[in-house]
Amino acid sequence: MSPPADHEIGSPETDWAAFAAVSSMVNHWDRPGWRPGRMAYYWYLGFGDQPEVRALAGRCQDVIAAPHFDLVDGSELHMTLEHVGFAEDVDAERLRVVQRSADRLLTGFGPLEITIGPLAGSTGALRFSAEPRDRLNALRSFLVLANHESGIPVDSEEQPFRPHVGIAYCNRNTDARPIVAQVEALRTLPRVNVCISEALLVALTRNERSYSWEAVHRIPLTLAPESTGQGSMTNVRSTDPPSSTSNS
């Protein structure tokens, strides 16, 4: 499970270049199979308890608010790391197995210093870019491996990972050009630096035109403790993503 190459990981600049080229936005909620009321499990980072991120999101939402956008509530701000599965496909025992695997793999990973911003988007949403890409990609790769070890199908392993925090979902097909111009004007807002100290396994419910989620498992992102016997550090979990030999 090798990490994507640097050009696949991208950057805030490539995020913006991709969004600036979008000519029309589409209905994010038009997702066959992802019907209102259905629940799924995901690996997340949560930002609802980060006042600086909420304030930046609020400033941007005040500008882009329009009938064609459904705004993400500040308490629901998050970064999606990896899909686990729909609730009807992941029983309680499988969920416990993937939790234990992730707990083990992330031992000693350490907290994440993350920069949020500037604003960009996709064809179906507006979202902040996030860095550092290499460390966020490493975290995601361990969670993909946890899924794999637990017998959960991994369908996104080879997909480029673009870490982001969404603030608005598009609810209809609409011309993107005036939206791109609005977003470009907001890109001068200062970025926000936060420290995230846990990864979350969440139960995500699709509502009519929103999502709601709650954490069902939390993994502390802490460094390995110092050895008390010799005064030296114990082995610390490497934050490099697992190599392809990890799956054998």
Backbone bond lengths (Angstrom), bond angles and torsions (degrees), N, CA, C in turn:
res aa  C-N    CA-C-N  psi(-1)  N-CA   C-N-CA  omega(-1)  CA-C   N-CA-C  phi
1 M - - - 1.453 - - 1.521 108.48 -
2 S 1.303 117.10 75.42 1.449 121.23 -178.45 1.515 110.14 -76.45
3 P 1.353 116.77 148.17 1.459 119.27 178.13 1.505 110.92 -69.33
4 P 1.327 118.55 154.98 1.451 120.05 174.85 1.508 110.51 -60.73
5 A 1.310 116.47 152.60 1.454 120.85 174.49 1.518 109.31 -65.79
6 D 1.351 115.44 161.77 1.456 119.58 -174.97 1.519 112.24 -55.48
7 H 1.339 117.38 -40.34 1.460 118.42 -176.96 1.523 111.18 -68.53
8 E 1.344 117.43 -22.03 1.453 119.95 177.10 1.528 111.00 -81.06
9 I 1.335 116.54 -33.01 1.462 120.28 178.26 1.519 109.51 -66.98
10 G 1.322 117.33 -37.11 1.450 121.36 175.81 1.520 112.49 76.66
11 S 1.328 115.01 -165.28 1.456 122.52 -176.06 1.520 108.01 -158.85
12 P 1.337 118.73 169.97 1.459 119.54 174.44 1.530 112.65 -57.00
13 E 1.309 116.75 -31.51 1.459 119.69 179.41 1.529 111.81 -69.35
14 T 1.332 116.99 -40.83 1.465 118.72 177.79 1.526 110.94 -72.61
15 D 1.342 117.24 -30.83 1.467 119.93 173.45 1.531 109.84 -58.92
16 W 1.335 115.47 -46.07 1.461 119.49 -178.68 1.526 111.37 -67.24
17 A 1.311 117.51 -42.62 1.464 120.36 -179.68 1.525 110.71 -58.97
18 A 1.332 116.41 -39.68 1.462 119.78 179.71 1.524 110.73 -67.05
19 F 1.343 117.55 -42.00 1.458 119.75 -178.64 1.521 111.56 -72.49
20 A 1.315 117.21 -36.70 1.466 120.37 -179.96 1.522 111.68 -62.47
21 A 1.317 117.16 -22.79 1.465 121.07 -179.94 1.525 113.05 -87.63
22 V 1.358 117.60 -4.45 1.467 121.05 -178.65 1.529 109.41 -76.19
23 S 1.318 117.04 129.45 1.468 120.76 -179.80 1.528 112.69 -101.39
24 S 1.331 117.52 -22.01 1.459 120.02 178.52 1.517 109.33 -146.09
25 M 1.349 114.81 144.54 1.457 120.59 177.08 1.520 109.48 -104.29
26 V 1.329 115.46 155.54 1.462 120.99 -174.40 1.526 109.67 -122.32
27 N 1.323 114.88 168.33 1.460 121.71 -178.85 1.529 109.89 -74.03
28 H 1.324 116.16 110.48 1.467 121.37 178.95 1.523 111.85 -60.11
29 W 1.330 116.86 -30.85 1.467 120.42 -173.44 1.519 113.46 -82.21
30 D 1.317 117.44 -7.08 1.464 121.34 178.23 1.526 108.22 -82.46
31 R 1.335 115.14 78.72 1.463 121.75 -173.12 1.520 108.89 -129.95
32 P 1.322 117.77 95.13 1.469 121.01 -177.74 1.526 111.88 -53.25
33 G 1.327 115.36 131.52 1.458 120.80 179.79 1.515 114.01 90.92
34 W 1.330 117.81 -23.76 1.470 121.43 -179.49 1.514 106.85 -99.26
35 R 1.329 115.74 70.89 1.458 123.08 -171.87 1.534 111.01 -85.82
36 P 1.321 118.17 156.02 1.463 121.09 175.58 1.528 110.99 -55.78
37 G 1.333 115.77 135.25 1.457 121.76 -179.38 1.518 114.04 94.87
38 R 1.330 117.74 -15.87 1.459 119.74 -179.83 1.530 109.66 -79.01
39 M 1.327 116.29 146.37 1.458 121.39 -177.86 1.519 110.41 -119.94
40 A 1.327 115.74 146.10 1.456 121.84 177.61 1.519 109.45 -141.89
41 Y 1.337 115.68 160.89 1.458 121.66 177.17 1.525 109.68 -104.14
42 Y 1.331 115.19 137.33 1.463 122.32 179.52 1.518 109.46 -138.95
43 W 1.329 115.41 155.77 1.458 122.08 166.29 1.522 108.35 -91.90
44 Y 1.326 116.53 128.48 1.467 123.13 -175.80 1.525 111.01 -129.55
45 L 1.327 114.55 160.89 1.455 123.60 154.09 1.520 106.34 -111.88
46 G 1.324 117.29 133.86 1.461 120.77 -178.19 1.525 111.92 -102.11
47 F 1.351 115.91 141.57 1.467 121.56 -179.82 1.530 111.91 -124.90
48 G 1.326 116.91 8.67 1.452 119.87 -178.27 1.512 113.91 -65.76
49 D 1.340 116.81 -19.97 1.462 120.77 179.33 1.527 111.87 -100.92
50 Q 1.336 116.13 16.38 1.460 121.12 179.97 1.530 108.78 -109.28
51 P 1.339 118.23 99.12 1.470 120.02 -174.36 1.516 114.05 -59.94
52 E 1.341 118.43 -32.78 1.460 119.63 -179.53 1.526 111.49 -67.76
53 V 1.336 116.01 -39.05 1.463 119.59 178.44 1.530 109.98 -68.20
54 R 1.324 116.46 -42.26 1.465 120.24 178.27 1.523 111.47 -61.91
55 A 1.331 116.85 -39.29 1.463 120.11 179.98 1.527 110.86 -66.71
56 L 1.338 116.97 -42.49 1.464 120.28 178.56 1.524 110.18 -64.11
57 A 1.326 117.13 -43.02 1.463 120.38 178.17 1.521 110.77 -61.36
58 G 1.332 116.42 -43.32 1.461 120.11 -179.68 1.517 112.87 -62.11
59 R 1.325 117.06 -41.16 1.465 120.44 178.76 1.526 110.70 -61.39
60 C 1.313 116.14 -43.00 1.469 119.91 179.79 1.524 111.06 -69.85
61 Q 1.324 117.36 -41.44 1.461 120.55 -179.72 1.522 111.70 -63.32
62 D 1.333 117.71 -33.66 1.464 120.64 177.48 1.524 111.34 -60.36
63 V 1.319 116.49 -32.15 1.464 121.25 -177.46 1.523 111.85 -84.46
64 I 1.326 116.88 -41.98 1.476 119.78 -172.21 1.529 112.69 -91.94
65 A 1.338 117.94 -4.32 1.468 120.29 -178.40 1.526 110.80 -53.73
66 A 1.331 116.84 129.04 1.461 123.37 -178.20 1.521 107.74 -164.94
67 P 1.345 117.26 161.22 1.474 119.29 -179.16 1.521 113.94 -58.45
68 H 1.336 117.16 -24.70 1.466 118.37 -177.51 1.535 112.87 -84.78
69 F 1.340 117.88 3.07 1.461 120.74 177.58 1.525 111.42 -121.75
70 D 1.329 116.01 137.95 1.456 123.63 168.20 1.523 106.65 -103.98
71 L 1.326 116.73 115.48 1.453 121.55 -173.56 1.523 111.14 -80.98
72 V 1.322 115.28 143.60 1.466 121.49 176.93 1.520 108.71 -82.17
73 D 1.324 117.10 127.07 1.456 121.08 177.51 1.529 109.86 -63.51
74 G 1.330 116.12 144.69 1.463 120.02 -177.86 1.512 113.56 -56.38
75 S 1.318 117.66 -34.09 1.468 121.21 -179.16 1.526 112.20 -70.66
76 E 1.333 117.15 -16.20 1.459 121.67 -176.04 1.533 112.74 -102.42
77 L 1.318 118.77 3.40 1.470 121.02 -177.99 1.530 109.94 -61.43
78 H 1.319 115.90 135.17 1.460 119.94 -173.67 1.523 110.29 -159.61
79 M 1.314 114.99 168.29 1.462 122.94 168.62 1.521 108.17 -120.35
80 T 1.311 117.24 123.66 1.459 121.44 176.40 1.523 109.10 -80.10
81 L 1.335 115.75 125.45 1.455 120.84 178.67 1.522 112.12 -99.69
82 E 1.330 116.16 -42.97 1.470 119.06 -176.31 1.517 110.73 -166.86
83 H 1.313 115.24 143.21 1.466 122.67 174.44 1.523 109.23 -81.33
84 V 1.326 116.67 138.74 1.458 121.26 174.89 1.523 109.84 -101.24
85 G 1.329 117.24 -52.78 1.454 119.61 178.06 1.516 110.77 163.79
86 F 1.330 115.48 162.96 1.459 119.70 174.73 1.528 109.12 -70.08
87 A 1.329 115.60 147.87 1.458 121.19 -171.81 1.524 112.09 -57.07
88 E 1.330 116.95 -36.02 1.460 118.84 -177.90 1.533 112.53 -72.46
89 D 1.338 116.71 -12.20 1.462 120.89 -178.86 1.526 113.12 -102.61
90 V 1.334 117.41 -9.13 1.466 121.49 -177.50 1.525 108.45 -122.57
91 D 1.335 116.61 104.59 1.456 118.82 -177.90 1.535 110.53 -79.53
92 A 1.331 116.38 173.93 1.458 121.59 -174.25 1.523 112.12 -60.78
93 E 1.328 117.96 -39.91 1.459 120.78 -179.24 1.523 111.00 -67.15
94 R 1.334 118.18 -42.27 1.459 120.99 178.21 1.524 110.50 -63.69
95 L 1.317 116.17 -35.90 1.456 120.29 178.23 1.530 110.38 -65.76
96 R 1.329 117.05 -40.03 1.472 120.10 177.56 1.522 111.10 -65.13
97 V 1.321 116.69 -37.53 1.468 120.56 -179.39 1.528 110.53 -65.28
98 V 1.317 117.13 -45.25 1.467 119.37 -178.80 1.524 110.62 -68.15
99 Q 1.332 117.80 -33.11 1.464 120.65 175.89 1.524 110.79 -63.26
100 R 1.336 116.52 -46.16 1.469 119.66 -179.54 1.527 111.02 -64.33
101 S 1.315 116.68 -40.14 1.463 120.12 179.29 1.524 111.01 -63.38
102 A 1.324 116.97 -44.93 1.459 120.41 179.58 1.524 111.34 -66.04
103 D 1.337 117.16 -40.19 1.462 120.56 176.71 1.532 110.74 -55.00
104 R 1.333 115.80 -45.99 1.469 120.47 -177.78 1.527 111.13 -67.94
105 L 1.319 116.60 -45.70 1.462 120.23 -175.32 1.527 112.75 -66.66
106 L 1.331 117.08 -29.77 1.466 120.22 -176.77 1.524 113.43 -96.60
107 T 1.348 117.38 6.17 1.454 119.84 175.86 1.529 109.74 -59.90
108 G 1.333 116.93 123.87 1.454 120.94 178.68 1.510 114.98 80.51
109 F 1.328 118.27 7.90 1.473 119.75 -177.84 1.526 111.43 -64.65
110 G 1.318 117.06 -37.79 1.455 120.84 178.13 1.511 113.10 92.34
111 P 1.337 117.15 158.54 1.470 121.18 179.84 1.519 111.62 -67.37
112 L 1.323 114.59 160.31 1.462 121.61 -177.91 1.526 110.28 -109.42
113 E 1.321 116.21 122.77 1.464 121.72 170.39 1.527 106.73 -92.10
114 I 1.328 116.79 110.70 1.463 121.56 -171.23 1.526 110.18 -117.27
115 T 1.318 115.46 138.09 1.460 121.83 172.72 1.522 108.49 -102.87
116 I 1.317 116.45 124.80 1.459 122.94 -179.29 1.530 108.79 -106.24
117 G 1.344 116.25 127.25 1.449 122.46 179.23 1.520 110.78 114.26
118 P 1.325 116.02 164.26 1.471 127.83 1.38 1.527 112.20 -82.82
119 L 1.331 115.63 -178.13 1.462 121.73 -177.94 1.524 110.53 -75.96
120 A 1.322 115.73 141.19 1.470 123.24 173.22 1.530 106.12 -145.42
121 G 1.322 117.48 -147.29 1.454 118.41 -179.85 1.502 112.10 -179.61
122 S 1.323 114.23 -173.87 1.462 123.28 176.18 1.521 106.65 -137.83
123 T 1.302 117.44 -171.36 1.464 119.13 178.93 1.523 112.30 -69.98
124 G 1.354 118.08 -16.86 1.458 119.68 -176.39 1.502 115.56 -123.40
125 A 1.340 118.12 3.04 1.473 118.86 -174.60 1.518 110.78 -161.54
126 L 1.337 115.12 161.89 1.456 122.29 168.56 1.516 107.69 -109.26
127 R 1.337 116.46 140.80 1.457 118.98 -171.47 1.525 110.92 -158.88
128 F 1.324 114.33 151.52 1.460 120.57 174.85 1.524 109.75 -83.28
129 S 1.314 116.30 139.20 1.459 120.30 167.43 1.514 109.08 -70.56
130 A 1.336 116.53 161.28 1.463 120.93 -179.09 1.523 109.85 -143.60
131 E 1.316 114.65 145.53 1.468 122.58 177.09 1.527 108.61 -139.47
132 P 1.359 117.52 163.25 1.460 130.21 6.25 1.525 111.97 -82.78
133 R 1.311 116.08 134.62 1.462 120.79 -175.23 1.530 112.60 -64.95
134 D 1.340 116.85 -39.26 1.462 117.96 -175.81 1.524 111.47 -65.38
135 R 1.312 117.45 -41.14 1.464 120.50 -177.80 1.527 111.23 -73.31
136 L 1.321 117.15 -39.10 1.465 120.04 176.62 1.522 110.33 -66.32
137 N 1.311 116.83 -37.50 1.461 120.49 177.40 1.522 110.74 -65.76
138 A 1.348 116.50 -37.54 1.462 119.92 177.67 1.523 110.88 -62.51
139 L 1.336 116.25 -44.91 1.466 120.21 178.21 1.517 110.50 -58.74
140 R 1.311 116.59 -48.38 1.466 119.98 -179.26 1.529 111.06 -60.87
141 S 1.330 117.17 -39.88 1.463 119.92 -177.91 1.524 111.71 -63.05
142 F 1.331 117.33 -37.28 1.462 119.67 175.98 1.529 111.08 -65.11
143 L 1.326 117.09 -36.90 1.463 120.26 179.80 1.531 111.23 -72.30
144 V 1.320 116.94 -36.32 1.467 120.08 173.30 1.527 109.34 -60.77
145 L 1.334 116.37 -42.08 1.465 120.10 178.94 1.528 110.92 -64.56
146 A 1.332 117.18 -38.79 1.469 120.23 177.14 1.525 110.09 -60.14
147 N 1.319 117.26 -43.69 1.466 120.29 175.43 1.522 110.52 -58.06
148 H 1.328 115.26 -47.94 1.465 120.96 -176.66 1.531 110.82 -60.88
149 E 1.329 116.48 -46.34 1.462 119.97 -179.81 1.521 112.33 -62.68
150 S 1.306 116.63 -26.14 1.465 121.67 -176.50 1.516 112.88 -91.29
151 G 1.326 116.61 4.07 1.452 120.39 179.02 1.508 114.41 79.73
152 I 1.328 116.15 16.95 1.460 120.35 178.23 1.524 108.61 -90.44
153 P 1.318 119.12 127.13 1.468 120.64 -179.15 1.520 111.33 -55.24
154 V 1.318 115.59 132.31 1.464 121.62 179.54 1.521 107.64 -107.93
155 D 1.338 115.71 102.70 1.463 119.21 -176.06 1.522 112.81 -103.79
156 S 1.352 117.14 -0.35 1.460 119.43 -177.05 1.524 112.57 -117.66
157 E 1.326 117.34 9.21 1.457 121.01 -174.49 1.521 112.17 -57.66
158 E 1.325 116.82 -37.52 1.456 119.77 -176.52 1.521 112.65 -96.36
159 Q 1.328 117.73 2.74 1.461 120.48 -178.83 1.520 110.22 -82.15
160 P 1.331 117.90 139.63 1.470 119.38 175.26 1.522 110.25 -59.27
161 F 1.311 115.97 141.12 1.460 122.02 -179.97 1.517 108.49 -105.10
162 R 1.330 116.56 121.20 1.456 122.65 178.99 1.529 108.06 -115.83
163 P 1.322 119.49 88.27 1.466 120.04 -176.17 1.516 111.66 -61.43
164 H 1.327 116.32 132.57 1.459 120.98 -175.65 1.524 110.05 -158.43
165 V 1.330 115.12 163.54 1.459 123.00 175.69 1.523 107.19 -125.21
166 G 1.338 116.85 110.90 1.457 121.45 -176.21 1.514 112.57 -76.28
167 I 1.356 116.41 143.91 1.468 120.51 177.56 1.524 112.73 -123.74
168 A 1.341 118.09 -11.96 1.475 120.18 -179.45 1.516 109.15 -159.64
169 Y 1.350 115.34 139.58 1.459 121.89 176.63 1.526 109.06 -110.92
170 C 1.311 116.29 134.58 1.460 121.05 178.48 1.531 108.89 -76.95
171 N 1.338 117.12 135.40 1.467 120.20 -175.82 1.525 113.97 -112.78
172 R 1.335 116.84 12.56 1.463 120.80 177.43 1.517 109.14 -164.32
173 N 1.315 115.84 164.26 1.457 119.69 173.26 1.523 108.54 -73.77
174 T 1.321 116.13 131.32 1.464 119.46 -176.62 1.520 110.67 -155.74
175 D 1.319 116.07 158.32 1.457 122.56 177.92 1.527 109.76 -63.58
176 A 1.309 117.81 125.56 1.462 121.40 -177.72 1.517 113.07 -83.94
177 R 1.311 118.74 -19.41 1.465 120.00 -169.89 1.526 113.67 -60.59
178 P 1.334 120.79 -45.99 1.473 117.90 176.90 1.525 112.87 -67.87
179 I 1.323 117.03 -28.34 1.467 120.66 177.90 1.524 110.10 -69.91
180 V 1.316 116.57 -42.98 1.464 120.73 177.37 1.528 110.01 -58.78
181 A 1.331 116.60 -40.82 1.469 120.00 178.97 1.526 111.12 -64.27
182 Q 1.335 117.45 -41.34 1.470 120.80 176.86 1.528 111.03 -60.86
183 V 1.310 115.09 -45.66 1.460 120.24 -178.16 1.527 110.73 -64.52
184 E 1.312 116.53 -40.81 1.470 119.48 -179.48 1.528 110.82 -58.67
185 A 1.333 117.04 -39.45 1.465 120.49 179.67 1.522 112.04 -66.82
186 L 1.330 117.05 -25.25 1.468 120.97 -179.19 1.526 113.23 -86.68
187 R 1.294 116.93 -8.25 1.467 120.32 -176.05 1.526 112.87 -73.04
188 T 1.329 116.68 -9.68 1.465 119.50 177.21 1.524 112.34 -83.16
189 L 1.334 117.85 -9.79 1.461 119.84 178.57 1.533 110.03 -62.75
190 P 1.327 117.23 141.74 1.473 119.67 -178.66 1.526 111.59 -59.90
191 R 1.306 115.40 141.03 1.462 120.53 174.01 1.527 110.04 -72.38
192 V 1.315 115.10 161.95 1.463 121.44 -176.63 1.521 109.10 -117.50
193 N 1.327 116.34 135.41 1.463 121.78 177.09 1.525 109.40 -107.91
194 V 1.331 116.26 127.96 1.460 121.26 -179.32 1.524 109.97 -135.24
195 C 1.321 115.34 159.18 1.462 121.52 175.54 1.526 108.15 -112.10
196 I 1.318 116.39 124.09 1.462 122.34 179.70 1.520 108.26 -110.37
197 S 1.328 116.33 126.70 1.459 120.56 -172.35 1.523 113.71 -116.46
198 E 1.342 117.89 12.68 1.456 119.06 175.49 1.520 110.47 -155.64
199 A 1.318 114.56 147.95 1.459 122.32 170.68 1.519 107.76 -103.56
200 L 1.325 116.13 146.83 1.462 121.13 -172.97 1.524 111.14 -120.01
201 L 1.316 115.86 136.49 1.455 121.55 163.12 1.519 105.70 -97.49
202 V 1.329 117.13 120.33 1.462 120.19 -173.27 1.521 111.00 -119.83
203 A 1.319 113.93 152.43 1.463 121.87 168.45 1.527 106.07 -98.09
204 L 1.320 115.90 112.96 1.466 123.10 -175.69 1.522 109.54 -104.04
205 T 1.322 116.46 127.84 1.460 120.97 178.17 1.519 109.71 -111.87
206 R 1.322 115.47 130.34 1.456 121.37 175.11 1.535 108.21 -82.53
207 N 1.328 116.40 122.56 1.456 121.88 173.32 1.523 108.61 -100.12
208 E 1.324 117.19 -170.10 1.465 118.94 -176.16 1.531 111.36 -60.93
209 R 1.339 116.61 -52.60 1.465 119.97 178.25 1.521 109.82 -141.44
210 S 1.325 114.69 45.08 1.460 121.49 175.70 1.523 108.06 -166.15
211 Y 1.323 114.42 169.76 1.456 121.40 171.67 1.527 108.41 -119.42
212 S 1.324 116.45 153.02 1.455 122.08 169.42 1.515 107.29 -134.41
213 W 1.311 116.04 147.13 1.463 118.42 -177.76 1.514 110.98 -148.19
214 E 1.325 114.03 156.59 1.457 120.93 173.99 1.520 108.72 -140.62
215 A 1.324 115.27 145.31 1.462 120.74 -179.96 1.523 110.23 -74.81
216 V 1.328 116.87 131.15 1.464 121.51 175.39 1.524 111.23 -108.03
217 H 1.343 116.41 -12.08 1.467 120.99 177.87 1.518 108.24 -158.38
218 R 1.331 116.16 138.17 1.457 121.80 -179.47 1.526 109.33 -122.95
219 I 1.326 116.18 135.04 1.462 121.19 178.16 1.521 108.41 -116.61
220 P 1.322 117.87 112.70 1.468 119.55 177.29 1.527 110.65 -62.74
221 L 1.314 116.05 133.26 1.468 121.22 175.67 1.524 106.98 -99.08
222 T 1.320 115.25 87.89 1.456 121.49 -176.01 1.519 109.62 -125.87
223 L 1.331 115.45 157.08 1.451 120.38 174.92 1.515 109.99 -78.21
224 A 1.326 115.84 156.53 1.465 119.44 176.03 1.519 109.27 -63.18
225 P 1.343 118.00 141.76 1.474 120.52 -178.83 1.518 111.97 -68.30
226 E 1.323 115.40 156.59 1.452 120.11 175.57 1.524 109.82 -70.52
227 S 1.319 114.94 145.35 1.466 119.60 175.89 1.520 109.47 -70.86
228 T 1.321 117.42 131.28 1.466 120.66 179.88 1.519 111.96 -85.92
229 G 1.339 117.24 -16.42 1.462 119.17 -175.92 1.513 113.70 -83.14
230 Q 1.346 117.41 -44.09 1.446 120.53 -172.34 1.527 112.64 -110.24
231 G 1.334 117.31 -5.52 1.448 118.96 -179.19 1.510 113.32 74.61
232 S 1.331 117.45 14.16 1.461 121.16 179.45 1.504 108.84 -117.45
233 M 1.306 114.87 165.28 1.457 119.57 -179.86 1.516 109.90 -74.69
234 T 1.326 116.14 141.14 1.453 120.38 170.17 1.504 108.30 -74.66
235 N 1.312 116.93 170.76 1.450 120.29 178.50 1.519 110.46 -59.01
236 V 1.294 116.90 129.40 1.455 122.74 -178.84 1.512 108.77 -104.20
237 R 1.313 116.10 135.14 1.459 121.43 178.01 1.513 110.28 -57.47
238 S 1.333 116.88 123.74 1.461 119.97 174.81 1.515 109.49 -64.34
239 T 1.318 116.04 141.07 1.463 119.14 176.78 1.508 111.74 -93.46
240 D 1.356 117.48 9.12 1.452 119.22 172.40 1.510 108.90 -72.93
241 P 1.345 118.12 139.15 1.464 119.35 177.68 1.514 111.09 -60.42
242 P 1.330 117.84 153.12 1.459 120.36 179.68 1.512 110.69 -59.66
243 S 1.331 115.65 143.91 1.461 119.75 176.00 1.513 109.42 -78.82
244 S 1.329 116.54 172.11 1.459 120.44 -177.93 1.518 111.70 -64.44
245 T 1.347 117.63 -21.64 1.468 119.04 179.76 1.517 111.95 -74.30
246 S 1.339 117.46 -11.12 1.466 119.57 -178.91 1.507 112.40 -67.13
247 N 1.333 117.58 -18.67 1.455 120.62 -175.46 1.522 112.22 -91.59
248 S 1.310 117.17 -5.48 1.462 118.37 -175.61 1.511 111.70 -83.01
